[in-house]
Amino acid sequence: MMNKRIKRTFDQIHADTQTKTQTKEYVMQQIQHHSKHGSSTKRALIPAIACLFLLFFGGRWLFFTPTATISMDINPSIELNVNRFNQVIGVQSYNDDGEKLLESLDVLYMDYEQAVDTIMNNEMIASLLEQDEIMSIAVLGSNDTQTETILKQIRSCTNSQHTYCYRGDAEELQDAHASGLSYGKYKAYLDLKEVDPSIQIDDVKNMTMREIREQIIAASHSDSDALSSIPGMNGNGNGKKDGNGYQKGKNS
């Protein structure tokens, strides 16, 4: 099944006919030019080979360059790397539960919509949501159009009232990974640290998103203030209405 997905995704990045024709014409021109000026055929082939390399391998470089990240945190905590063709080209876990989840999944080279749907319907995730655990889904990337499109699509296909979707800040992704946390868990950690400076990264690594949220509320001593900074919470603990998430200042 994975082999078929790989073939299908690579089929999407083949060079178009015009590009191939232009490349062929360029190669012939280079050979003719060097022949007229007494250059060897071997020397003439150097720029031609370089051009062909860029044509046929450049597409593969584009394919394996991530342009968006989807951080899914409930405990498990995992991230999906998505390329410009909306294919999942990488998956990472950030705790033991995340590792167990990924061992039971095969989402590599899936379209991100199918991958997210597969994860949300996984027995482990479905069971946790039924137990009123909280799923945080952050979408971040350098391409605003792609990021907004992914966020909008994920919001429309995740129906659980305990799932909260928001846009993250791509510039903070490196800080999250340096701390050993997924992006979503890292943002939750920062919010908790604001109201409880004694909290450490190791304290939250294996906490669920609900446990972090409850500690934020307890440490803030004000339900209304705390709820305003928690993803999707509007005072009654239900719904995916505002999608504010943990991101401050760059939410959609």
C-alpha positions as CSV (number, residue, x, y, z in Angstrom):
1,M,0.0,0.0,0.0
2,M,2.8,2.4,0.9
3,N,4.6,1.7,-2.4
4,K,1.5,2.7,-4.3
5,R,1.2,5.9,-2.3
6,I,4.9,6.7,-3.0
7,K,4.4,6.1,-6.8
8,R,1.2,8.2,-6.8
9,T,2.8,11.1,-5.0
10,F,5.9,11.1,-7.3
11,D,3.7,11.1,-10.3
12,Q,2.5,14.5,-9.2
13,I,5.9,16.1,-9.6
14,H,7.0,15.0,-13.0
15,A,8.2,17.7,-15.4
16,D,5.7,19.0,-17.8
17,T,6.1,18.6,-21.6
18,Q,7.1,22.2,-22.2
19,T,9.9,22.0,-19.6
20,K,11.2,18.8,-21.0
21,T,11.2,20.3,-24.5
22,Q,13.0,23.4,-23.4
23,T,15.6,21.4,-21.5
24,K,16.2,19.2,-24.6
25,E,16.7,22.2,-26.8
26,Y,19.1,23.8,-24.3
27,V,21.2,20.6,-24.1
28,M,21.5,20.4,-27.9
29,Q,22.4,24.1,-28.1
30,Q,25.2,23.5,-25.6
31,I,26.6,20.6,-27.5
32,Q,26.5,22.4,-30.8
33,H,28.1,25.5,-29.3
34,H,31.0,23.6,-27.8
35,S,31.5,21.6,-31.0
36,K,31.7,24.8,-33.1
37,H,34.4,26.2,-30.8
38,G,36.4,23.0,-30.7
39,S,35.4,21.9,-27.2
40,S,35.2,18.3,-26.4
41,T,31.9,16.5,-26.3
42,K,32.7,15.4,-22.8
43,R,33.1,19.0,-21.7
44,A,29.9,20.0,-23.6
45,L,27.9,17.4,-21.6
46,I,28.8,18.9,-18.2
47,P,26.2,21.7,-18.3
48,A,23.8,19.4,-20.0
49,I,24.1,16.8,-17.2
50,A,23.7,19.5,-14.6
51,C,20.6,20.8,-16.3
52,L,19.1,17.3,-16.4
53,F,19.9,16.8,-12.8
54,L,18.1,19.9,-11.8
55,L,15.1,18.9,-13.9
56,F,14.6,15.4,-12.7
57,F,15.9,15.6,-9.1
58,G,14.8,19.1,-8.4
59,G,11.2,18.0,-8.3
60,R,12.1,15.3,-5.7
61,W,13.8,18.0,-3.6
62,L,10.7,20.0,-3.7
63,F,8.6,17.0,-2.7
64,F,10.7,16.2,0.4
65,T,10.8,19.8,1.6
66,P,8.3,20.4,4.4
67,T,6.2,23.6,4.1
68,A,3.7,23.0,6.9
69,T,3.6,21.2,10.3
70,I,0.5,19.8,12.0
71,S,1.0,19.3,15.7
72,M,-1.6,16.9,17.3
73,D,-1.5,16.8,21.1
74,I,-3.7,15.0,23.6
75,N,-1.0,12.7,25.0
76,P,0.1,11.1,22.6
77,S,1.9,14.1,21.1
78,I,2.9,13.8,17.4
79,E,3.6,16.0,14.5
80,L,3.1,15.6,10.8
81,N,5.4,17.3,8.2
82,V,3.5,18.3,5.1
83,N,5.0,19.3,1.7
84,R,3.7,21.8,-0.9
85,F,1.7,19.0,-2.5
86,N,-0.2,18.4,0.8
87,Q,1.4,15.0,1.3
88,V,2.7,13.8,4.7
89,I,6.4,13.4,4.2
90,G,7.4,12.9,7.9
91,V,6.0,11.9,11.2
92,Q,7.5,12.4,14.7
93,S,6.5,11.4,18.2
94,Y,7.4,13.4,21.3
95,N,6.6,11.0,24.1
96,D,6.1,7.3,24.7
97,D,2.4,7.5,24.0
98,G,3.1,9.2,20.7
99,E,5.5,6.4,19.8
100,K,2.9,3.8,20.5
101,L,0.4,5.7,18.4
102,L,2.7,5.9,15.4
103,E,3.5,2.2,15.6
104,S,-0.1,1.5,15.0
105,L,-0.5,3.9,12.1
106,D,0.7,4.1,8.5
107,V,0.1,7.7,7.4
108,L,3.4,8.4,5.6
109,Y,2.8,9.8,2.1
110,M,-0.9,10.1,2.7
111,D,-2.7,13.3,1.9
112,Y,-2.8,15.3,5.1
113,E,-6.6,15.2,5.2
114,Q,-6.6,11.4,5.1
115,A,-3.8,11.2,7.6
116,V,-5.6,13.5,10.1
117,D,-8.8,11.5,9.6
118,T,-6.9,8.2,10.2
119,I,-5.4,9.6,13.4
120,M,-8.7,10.9,14.7
121,N,-10.4,7.6,14.1
122,N,-7.6,5.6,15.7
123,E,-8.9,3.5,18.6
124,M,-6.5,5.1,21.1
125,I,-7.5,8.7,20.2
126,A,-11.2,8.0,19.9
127,S,-11.2,6.4,23.3
128,L,-9.3,9.3,24.9
129,L,-11.8,11.8,23.4
130,E,-14.7,9.8,24.7
131,Q,-13.2,10.2,28.1
132,D,-13.3,14.0,27.7
133,E,-9.6,14.4,27.1
134,I,-8.6,17.4,25.0
135,M,-7.0,17.3,21.6
136,S,-5.1,20.3,20.5
137,I,-4.3,20.6,16.8
138,A,-1.9,23.4,15.7
139,V,-1.1,24.2,12.1
140,L,2.0,26.2,11.2
141,G,4.1,26.9,8.2
142,S,5.8,29.5,6.1
143,N,3.2,29.6,3.3
144,D,0.2,31.5,4.7
145,T,-2.2,30.3,2.0
146,Q,-1.4,26.7,2.5
147,T,-1.5,27.0,6.3
148,E,-4.9,28.7,6.3
149,T,-6.3,26.1,3.9
150,I,-5.0,23.2,6.0
151,L,-6.4,24.8,9.2
152,K,-9.8,25.4,7.6
153,Q,-10.0,21.9,6.3
154,I,-9.0,20.3,9.6
155,R,-11.5,22.4,11.5
156,S,-14.2,21.1,9.2
157,C,-13.4,17.5,9.5
158,T,-12.7,17.2,13.3
159,N,-16.1,17.0,14.9
160,S,-15.2,16.2,18.5
161,Q,-16.3,19.0,20.9
162,H,-13.0,18.4,22.7
163,T,-10.8,19.1,19.7
164,Y,-9.4,22.6,19.3
165,C,-7.7,23.8,16.2
166,Y,-5.6,26.9,15.9
167,R,-2.8,28.5,13.9
168,G,0.7,28.4,15.4
169,D,3.8,30.5,14.9
170,A,6.4,28.8,12.7
171,E,9.2,30.8,14.3
172,E,8.6,29.1,17.6
173,L,8.8,25.5,16.2
174,Q,12.5,25.3,16.6
175,D,12.3,26.4,20.3
176,A,9.7,23.7,20.9
177,H,11.8,21.0,19.4
178,A,14.9,22.2,21.2
179,S,12.9,21.6,24.4
180,G,12.0,18.1,23.4
181,L,8.3,18.9,23.0
182,S,5.9,19.0,20.2
183,Y,4.7,22.5,19.2
184,G,1.2,22.1,20.8
185,K,2.6,20.8,24.1
186,Y,5.3,23.5,24.1
187,K,2.7,26.3,23.8
188,A,0.6,24.7,26.6
189,Y,3.8,24.6,28.7
190,L,4.4,28.3,28.1
191,D,0.9,29.2,29.1
192,L,1.2,27.2,32.3
193,K,4.6,28.7,33.1
194,E,3.0,32.2,32.9
195,V,0.8,31.4,35.9
196,D,3.1,28.9,37.6
197,P,6.8,29.9,37.1
198,S,8.0,26.9,39.0
199,I,6.8,24.5,36.3
200,Q,9.5,22.7,34.3
201,I,9.5,21.1,30.8
202,D,10.0,17.7,32.3
203,D,6.9,18.2,34.4
204,V,4.6,18.5,31.3
205,K,6.2,16.0,28.9
206,N,3.8,13.2,29.9
207,M,0.9,15.3,31.1
208,T,-2.3,15.2,29.0
209,M,-3.6,18.5,27.5
210,R,-6.5,18.4,29.9
211,E,-4.2,18.1,32.9
212,I,-2.2,21.1,31.7
213,R,-5.4,23.1,31.2
214,E,-6.6,22.2,34.7
215,Q,-3.3,23.3,36.2
216,I,-3.6,26.6,34.3
217,I,-7.0,27.2,35.8
218,A,-5.9,26.2,39.3
219,A,-2.8,28.3,39.2
220,S,-4.5,31.4,37.8
221,H,-7.1,31.6,40.6
222,S,-9.6,33.0,38.1
223,D,-11.7,30.7,35.9
224,S,-12.8,33.4,33.6
225,D,-9.2,34.7,33.0
226,A,-7.8,31.3,32.6
227,L,-10.5,30.1,30.2
228,S,-9.9,33.0,27.9
229,S,-6.3,31.7,27.1
230,I,-7.2,28.0,26.7
231,P,-8.0,26.7,23.2
232,G,-11.7,26.8,22.3
233,M,-12.8,27.5,25.8
234,N,-15.6,30.1,26.2
235,G,-16.5,29.6,29.8
236,N,-18.6,26.4,29.6
237,G,-15.8,23.9,28.7
238,N,-17.4,22.9,25.4
239,G,-17.1,23.4,21.7
240,K,-14.6,24.2,19.0
241,K,-16.1,27.6,18.4
242,D,-13.3,30.2,18.5
243,G,-10.2,28.1,17.9
244,N,-8.0,30.5,19.8
245,G,-5.6,27.9,21.0
246,Y,-2.5,28.7,22.9
247,Q,-1.2,31.0,20.2
248,K,-1.2,34.7,21.2
249,G,-1.2,37.4,18.5
250,K,-1.2,35.2,15.4
251,N,-4.4,33.1,15.6
252,S,-6.7,32.9,12.7
